[in-house]
Amino acid sequence: MLRALGVTAFDERVYRALLRWPDTTAADLASIVDYDVRRIGGALSRLAGLGLARPTEEDRYAPNDPDPALEALVHRREAELHAARTAAVELAADFRIGRLRADPAQLVEVVTGRDEIYRRTMELYQGATREIMAFERPPYAVPSDFDELAAELPLLERGVVLRIVYSAEALAARDKFDTVSTLTRHGERARTLPDLPQKLMIVDGRAARVSLASDEYATESVAIIRPSGLLDALIALFEAYWERAHPIGEGRTPPGLTEDETKVLALLGAGFKDEAIARHLRTSMRTTGRRIVRIMELLGSSTRFQAGAQAARRGWL
């Protein structure tokens, strides 16, 4: 039971006997647990070294209070594990440097073909344990029956942090904004920018998938980047764009707006044009324009820019 703290099964048996018969000698304990007295003496010395027992007068030993003694052992083992983790990180860094010198090509793997790209992407995606950072923009290499909610919700449920920056074009796709809104309610941290430089996904800071083209051929070939200076640069690129991006679904419910007007405000904040808002909400341009005017009046703004600034200031976006 105490093996994880460095106490062997035999030493634990001696310790339990000492707790029941305190202030006793090795010879006395030998008769109790039926083991050689020299072996008992060795166990008592080890227990004393671990802070679980202490020698008293006339070759006797007394047990220390298990609560503070074992708590101290737990803290000591935690410190040792922390040091081991630090050493593991340093060793991994040395390994990567050595691998880079021996064969730099191993740090960048080129994957081609839509099916293979999708398979490798999902391997990375579903294997995340801490965080996924991504730029999302068309075109896509996912199957027509791909269910984004079914793929992402299990990650959020197990505590994986998802930070996604969407391009305005990505959010303009049919039902996409509603899907993203649902995901943000379940914990996704979503932001948007008018445009993004490329498609990118970084998993746990250990691997990145980046498109090798930024046009319609973006789904034809990608690179898998392993820990390296290049991966560090991609992480820095994501963080720079993340700071500039506009949050989606993080504002409080605007008072005085209807449900439809709230959606219009969110779409405006995401960079949608009037035509895209009307198409997304399946309303006429006239209805969309009327809702935008009412939002501007409620915010006391004469321009859309002022309205956006006011909405952000009030925490509506």
N, C-alpha and C positions, 0 to 999 in steps of 0.2 A: 504493500500500500504506500510505503514511503520511499520506494525505489527512485521515484522521480526527483527526490530531494537528496539523493546520494546515500540513502540508508539501505543497506542490504536486508534481505529477508531475515537472516540470522540475527543481525544487529537489532532489527526491529523487535524480534522475539525477546531478546535480552532486555531491551528498553521497556517493553511491556511488563516483563517480570519485575524490573526495577521499580516501575511505577506502583506495582502492587505490594512490593516488599522493599521500601526505601531504606536507605542508610544500612546497606548490607555489604558483605565482602564478595569477592569473586568466587570463593569456595562455597559460600552459602548459595549463591545463584546457580553454581554448577550442580548442586544437589537438587535445585528446584527444576531447572530446565533439562537436567540429565545430559550435560555436555562436559567435555574436558575443561578443567579449570583454566588452563592456559589459553584456550580458545575464548572462554568467557572474559578473561582479562584483556585480551586483544579487542574484543567487542566493546568493553567498557572504555578503553582508551580512545577508540574511534568515536564513541558517543560523546565523550568529553570534548574531543576535537571539534565536533559538530555543534557543541553548545547544548546538547540534550541531557548531559549528566555532568557531575563535578565530583572530584575526589574529596573525601572528608578525612578525618583522623583515622589512624590504625587501619590503613588499606581498605577503607570503606568508600562506597560511592552512594551519592544521592541523586535522584532525578531532578532536572530543572522543570519548571512549569511548562507543559507542552504548548500552551497558547502562544506566549511570546517567543519561545524557543523555535517552534516550527514556523512561526511567522517570519522570524529572522532568516531561517533557511530558505523560505519562499522568496524573500527579497534578494537574498544572495544568488539564488538560481536565476531569478529574473535578470539581475545585473549581468550574470554570465551569458545568458541567452542574448541580451542586448549587445554585448560585446561580440558574440558569435555572429549576430546578424550584420554588425558593422564590418566585421572581417569578411563575411560572405560577399558583401557589396564590393569591398576592395578587391577581393579575389576575382569576382566577376568582371570588374573593370580591367584587371590585369589580363584576364582571359580574352576579353574583347580586343585589347590592344595587340596581344600576341596573334590573335586570329586575323586582325586587320593587316599586320605585317606579313603573315604567312600567305594569306589568300584574301585580298580585299574584296574579291567578287562575292564572297559568302555573305557580306553585309547587305547586299542589294540583290534581290531575286526578282526577275521579270516574269510576270504571269500573263499569258495571252489567252484569248477566247472567252466569250461571255460566260459559258457554263463553268469553266475552271475558275474564272475571276469570282463568280458568285460563290462557288464552293469554298474557296480560300478566304473570301471576305467573311462568310458566315462562321468559319472556323475561328477566325480572330474575334469576331463580334461576340459569339456565344461563349468564348473562353475568357471573357473579361471578368476580372475579380474586383477591380477598384474603380476605374474610370474610363469612359470613352469620350474622346473629343473628336468632333467631326465638322467638316464643311459639307453641306448638302446642296447640290445643284444638279440640274439635268445635264446630260442624259443618264438613264439608269440601266443597269445590267440585271435587274431582278426579274424573276418570272412574272407573268401576267397575274397569277393568283397569289402573289406575295402579300402577306398580311402583316403590315407594319406594327399594329397593336400587339398581335400575338407574338411577334419576335421581340419586342422591346419591353413589354410589361414584366415578363419573368426576370429580366435584368434589374429593373427598378425594384421589384419585390425583394430581391436578394441583396439590395443595398448598393448596387453599382451606380456611380454618379455618371449621368449622361449630360454633357454640354454640347449642344448642337447649334451651329450657326447656319441658317437657311438663307439662300438667295431669294429675292423677290419672285423670280421665275419659278423656283421650287414651290413656294407657297401658293402661287397662282394656279397650280394644277388642281384638277377637280377633287374636291373633298379634302385636299391636303391640309388646309388651314384648320378644319374641324378636327382632323386627326392629331395635329400638333397641339391644339388646344386641349384635347383629351389627355394626351401624354403629359402636358405640363401640370395638369391637375393630379397626375399620379407621381409627379416628382421630376420629370425631365426639366432641365434648365435650357430653354430655347431662346435664341436671339436671331435677329435678321439684319441683313445688309442688302442694298440694291444689287450688288454683284459680288462674286467670290472668284479668286484666282484659279481655283482648281478643286477637284473632288479630293477629299482627304479624310482619313479616319486613323486616329491614334489610340491604341489600346494599352492601358496600364503603363504608359510611358516606355513600353518595351518593344513595340513594333508599330509601324505605320504602313497604311496602304494608301498610295498616292497615284493618281492618274498620270500617265506619261504624255497626255495631250489634253488640251483644254477646250476642244471643239467637239464635233459630233463623233469623233473617234475616241473619246475619253473612255468608252467602255470596251475598247478593243485590246488595250494593254495597260497593265498597272505594274507598279514596283512595290515589293514588300521590303521595307527598310528596317533593319535590325539596329540595336543600340550602337550609336556612332555619332560623330559630329553632325552628320546629315540629319539624323533623327532629332538631335537637340535643336537644329535650325528649324525643323518643321514644327516642333512644339512651341518655339518662340514665335513663329509665324502665326500659329493658331491663337496664342495668347494676345498678340497684337490686334488681330481682327476681333477677337472676343471683346476686348475693351472698347472697341469702336462700335460694336453691334448694339442694336436696339432690343431690349427685352420683350418677349412675347408671353402674355398670360401671367405677368407678375404684378400687375397693378390691382388696386382695389376696385370694387364695383362702383362705377360712377353714379352718384345720386342724380335723380331726375331724368335719366335716360331709359328708354325702353330697351327690351332685349335686342331688338333689331338694330337700334341706334348704337348700342354697346358693341355689337359685332362690326358695324361700320367704323366706329372709332378704332377698334383693334386692327382692322384691315388697313385703315389709313396709317396707323402707327407702324404697320409692317411694310409700308411703302407701296401699297396697291393704288393704282390709278382709278378714277371714277368708273371707267369702262370695266375694269377687272373686278371692282367691288360689285357692280350690278350683275355681272356674269356669275360671280361666285355665289351671291345671295339669290340669284334667279329673280331679280326685280328689274324694273325699267330704269333707264337713265334718269327719268324725271323723278321717280321715287327716291332713288339714290341721292340725287342732287338735293332734294328737299330735306332728307335726313342729315346730310352734311351741313346744310345751312342752319338747321336747328342746333346741331352740335356747336357750331361756331357762335351762334347767338348765346347759347347757354354758357360758353366759355368767355363771352365778351370779346371775341376776336373778329377782326375784319379780313384776315387772310388765313389760309390753311396752315401756313408756317407758324403764325401766332397761335393758332388753335393747338397745334402739336406741342409747342413750347408750354402753353398753359396746362394742357392735359398732363404732360410729363411732370410739371411743377406740382400739380395736385395729386400725383401718384395714380393717375387713371391709366397710365400706359406702363 
